[in-house]
């Protein structure tokens, strides 16, 4: 009998479970069938792999040798299979598959890629979850992730994806146009001046919420109320004076909204582009990164470069 990967999986399952009964349950086999399989494997390998006892099974010296090799080979083969499937899904002429959290940079990137190569398809997927978008790139369902992270925090999937910074924006406060701080003839707003306000943002699975709460504590207060909802609702709550929000420099001017920089820049948002270094799309990463950076610069230019009119709650890219 030739040794196969499934045989190594059986050996590992028996060792991990510590008994044939538990291993049979994990593998979905009857215990007699598992015992028969194990005997065949032992004959193929030339010796006994496990010693049976009242408390279960224990690996022999030969068993330990096989387990040591199995624990290296099985993950390597699994990774090879994932890479092959990813490569097969990313066939020639497929175009760009972009994923991002909500925000204007994704639209700007799509526009630039479509203008550069009109015949190449560009598809998009958006989510409030940076981890979901990054995971889709890591699994080969998307080519690139355009997401944001707070300050110097690590992006998702750091061990599987390559990440490059597109740009970084100081976080500003978003106010109704008739808010007293919006009417005041000064450029910056102290975070402490907003201690009595309710806040609006959209959900995210990064650390921005914690960083915002910490910045408020440093300013001497705890936010009394935070409305967590979609982007359009956040903007509406600001427009009607129900809340104030947080914003960056790449969101277009919004009627009824004025934005101001926070004094001292207590919060910073980094825009990042991520891709899998072993995927076929990695060959075009430099070009996509250049387009993403240009899209950010164009977005800044549309609002005069001052970053005072963006309405982009916390998870927008």
Steps between C-alpha positions, in 0.01 A plus 500: 500500500634843407489762772253783431420831666180359641707241686707774662179679597382184671827464693484863611134470599573195718791676669302822557194316633698266725270205433359308205145563618537879506698500176230293327242759606711787367561322170140384461596134494394195697769392745551154338550668161754739651687213669518316167630811323762558769627140472540544122692823554727332754571214256585752228740684732657185638415521868260589779408867528298494823497297818145438625421518869210547738544876490519522121787487255860620515729551203799271464840630387399419140168671561674814624716504186195471275313765698792739477500469121119514478486827694729656240356339187128544562503881548738535205272301272197694624678827422596370157139411428381846608763670284412286199128570540571871537712499186231311308236752607716786381515415132631725226271782391294486819567864577516661841294378795507771763371490854472790740332654797256779422648824371588704193846357433360172368289688245796713399717191454233329286472812284875522441538129419203510262641807323842341463370176347136536386479139382616346828216423743510643850275357772455619858391368836444719805459418867524683832741226610867549414564141606238363264642689203858399584394139552340493156831613348694243702264225380522608136144631461628857450822641355547814709372640829468876548439553870585736780656454843534727798839658563787252490290191569571189292272418206305174492661179372855634558659159450326421171464831316744765389393853600607842379385838625298703254472812715424616851246760608453681830153437637271805514166568663183531292248764614163630391548825307318699771695344789667771713844349440434498125413870511800595713773684304781253575646200329535234770267349759616366833364152565408609854260758352286209378466329838122551514432380144353175373709328233422304183715242325478177303612159629853371449707214636824694543613694806368843398215491752742427783742768379219755481383412851858532628539840332180617668626382839825691446284805419319457831168338407322182394262514200147503638339346191628336183262420212649212301331481161557522123686788336194678360328492840813633670509796262129562553539502879771763465298708252200521733716576805428171677870406518851590390717261304859424405635558153804503275626696203379291206120522529333755270326812630161418652206743524421607855834375634815686603814326616786626713839348594542379855768695681816298554393224257397248767393245237655395168358271230724305259374382161660168402507279192550127556553199271622142518867490396463156338190586297510582131364848571815583702683579175275803454506617862737791437270642235188460711678665794598794282139540387375482860742772605397714203132445588571626851678808363210568263250470785702752703513736204123489463460638851779752469759279671405630842324187620216705648201358320522127532217310663650156540406306814751270653508196272495680167806464279 
